[in-house]
Amino acid sequence: MSSNARHAVVTGASSGIGRSIAESLLANGWRVTGLDVAQATVVHPSFTHTPVNLADGAAIARVAAAMPGVDALVHAAGVLRVGPLGQLDHAGGELMWRLHVDAATRLADAIVPGMAQRGRGRVVFIGSRVAQGMAGRGQYAATKAALIALARSWAAEVAAQGVTVNVVSPAATATGMLNDPARAGSAPRLPPIGRLIEPAEIAALVGFLLSDPAAAITGQDIAICGGSSLAR
């Protein structure tokens, strides 16, 4: 492992999109710290697993304080809880807000100022097409929409310091979340391309957004939707 390798912090790195992003960055010479409550599943000499409950603000603060010199932050950790009005899962809604929004807020607050001081940094939040609204997923949609508002606001704050903040919003993706019992009765919608989005496709876009040639892309919500956003 090169001591000059750029350092990325990736949440949710033990599975799904987060794991794919971590593996892609490692393959491209990054040093990666994975933050996840689950056990590590990535094995690589440049990978460090840091167990943390991302729904616990105090735990996030302790971990973030011990990670100086972060070049990129990718927040991919997430859960899905569904329910229509009259049957909302209020505990699940609070969990999604803590995990998706509050964790992003605390991590960015601890890490991004250092990026700005050094004159370079990259932040990517994994959002969702559902942020535009979907029946039965209002609470989930609200948390993902909040990430877009945070990204645009923070991008405006740090653009002049060489830091970019973007959101990548996939349509239904082939991850373990599709089999989560908590989403029973809420089947994923297959995109017009006729298949689910692959985590590696999301990882490829995230990798580009973390690269030097992406320095002029900031404050954007970029969809990987397989045609789902096209007018039909």
N, C-alpha and C positions, 0 to 999 in steps of 0.2 A: 504493500500500500504506500503510495507516494504521499509525503507530507504536504505536497503542494496541491493535492486533489481537492477539488471544490466539495463543500460539505452541504448536503441536503438533509433536512428533517422531513420525514414523511409519516403522517399519522395513518393509522389503519393498515400498517405495512405487513400484517400477518396474513391477510387474505384479500381476495377480490382485486379491485382496482388499485388499492394501495400497494399490495404486493407486486402487481405487475409494474407499477411505476418504480418501486424500489429496485426491482430486478433489472429494469431497463436502464436506470441511472447507473447502477453498479457496472453493467456491461459497457457503459460509456465512460468509465473512469472516475465516477463520483465516489465520494465517501458518504455513506448514508446512515443516519440514525433513525431507526424505526420506533415510533411511539404507538403502543397498543396495549390493551388490557389482556389480550390473548397471548399465548406463547409464541415465540419466534418460529417462523417457518422458512425464513430466508437464511441460507448458509453461504457466507462469503467473507473473506478476510477483511473487506472494507465495510462490512455491515455491523452495526451495533444495535442490539435490541434493548430498548429502555421500557420496562413495564410501567404503565401509568393508566389510571382511570381518567379518561379525558372528560368525564362528566363531573370531575372533582376539581374545582378551581384551585384549591390549595396545592393539590398534587401537581397540577400543571405548572404552577409558579415555582415549585421546588425543582422540577425537571428543567424548565426553561432557564433558570438561574445558573444551571451547571453546563450550559451549552453555548459557550462563546464562539464567535466566528462562524456563524451560520450564513451560507451564501444563498440558500433557497429553502423556502417553506412550502410544502405541499400538504394541504389538509384534505385527506381522502376518507377519513373515518366517518362512518355513518350507519344509521339504522332506519328502518321504515316501519311506521305504525299507521294503520289506516282506520277509517271509520267515517260514516256520514253524520250530519247534524242530528243530535238526539242520541247518538251512540258514540260520541267522541271518547277517545282514550286519553284522559287528561294527564295521567302519569306518563304515558307514552309521549304525549306532546311536550311535556316538560323535559323528558329525556332527550328528545330530538333537538330541542332548543339548546340544551346544555352541550350536547355533543357536536352539533353542527355549527351553531352560532357562537355560544359563549366560549367554547374551546378555541375557535378561530380568533375570537377577539382577544383572549388572554395570550395566546401564542404570538399573534402579530404584535401586540402591545409590548411583549418582552423581547421580540427578535428584530422587528423591522427598524426601530430606531438605530440599532447598531449597523444595519445594512446602509441606512441613509448616511450615517457618519463616515462609512468606508467608501461611499460613492458608488455602490453597486449591490444589487440584490434582486431576487425573484420570488414572487409569491403566487401560488396557484391554489384556488379553492375548487374542489370538485362539487359542482352544483347538480342541476337536473333540469330537463325540459319541463318537468312538472311545476317548476317555479312559475310558469305562465298560468297555472291553475288547472285542477283536474278534480272532478267529482269524487268524493270519498277520500281525498288526500289533502284536504285543506291545511292541516297542521304541518304536514311534511312540506307542502308547497311553500308555506309561509317561511319556514326556516331556510329553504334554498333561495327564495327571493331575497331574504335578508342578506345572504352572502353576496349577492350582486350589488346591493346598496352599499355594503361595507367595502367591497372591492373598488367600486367607482369613487367612493369618498376618499379612501386611503390612497388610491392611485393619484388623485389630484394633489394630495399632500406631499407625496415623495417623488413625483415624476422628475423634478429638477435635480434630485439627488441620485439619479441613475437606478432607481428601484421601480420595478413594474409589479402590478397587482392585477391578476386576471382570474376569470372563472371559466372552467370547462364544464359544459352541461351536456351529459350524454342522455340519449333515450335509453330504453330498456337494454340492460347490459347483462351478458352471460356471467353472472356471479352467483355465489351462494345465497345472496339476498333474495333471489327469486324463489328459493325453497323455504324461506322463513315462514313458520306457521303464523306469525303475526300478520301476514298479508293474505291469509286465507280468504278466498272469495274476491280477490282483487288481482286478477291475472294481468301480466304485462301485455302491453300492446306491441305487436310485432311491427317494426318500421316498414315502409314501402320497399326497402331493398330485400325484404323477405327473410330476414334473419336478425338475431340480436346483435348489438354492438359487442365487439370483443374488447376485453380489458387492454390488450396490447395496442389496440388502435387509440385508446385514450392515452396510454402511456407515451405513445409516439408524439402526440400533440403536446402533452405536458413537457416532454423532453425538449421540444423545439422552443416552447415558451420560456424555458430556463436557459436557453442558449444565448450567446452574444448577438446573433443575427435578429433576435426577437426584441431587441432593445426598444424599438419604437412601438411595440404593441402593449398597451396598458389600459386598464379600466374597461376591458371588454368581457362580454359573456359570449363565449364561442360554443356553438352547438355541435355535437357529434350525433346527429339525429337519424341517419340513414334515410333521409327524405321525409321524416315525420313533420317537419315544419313547412313543407311545400303546400301551397294551396291546392286543394283537390275538390 
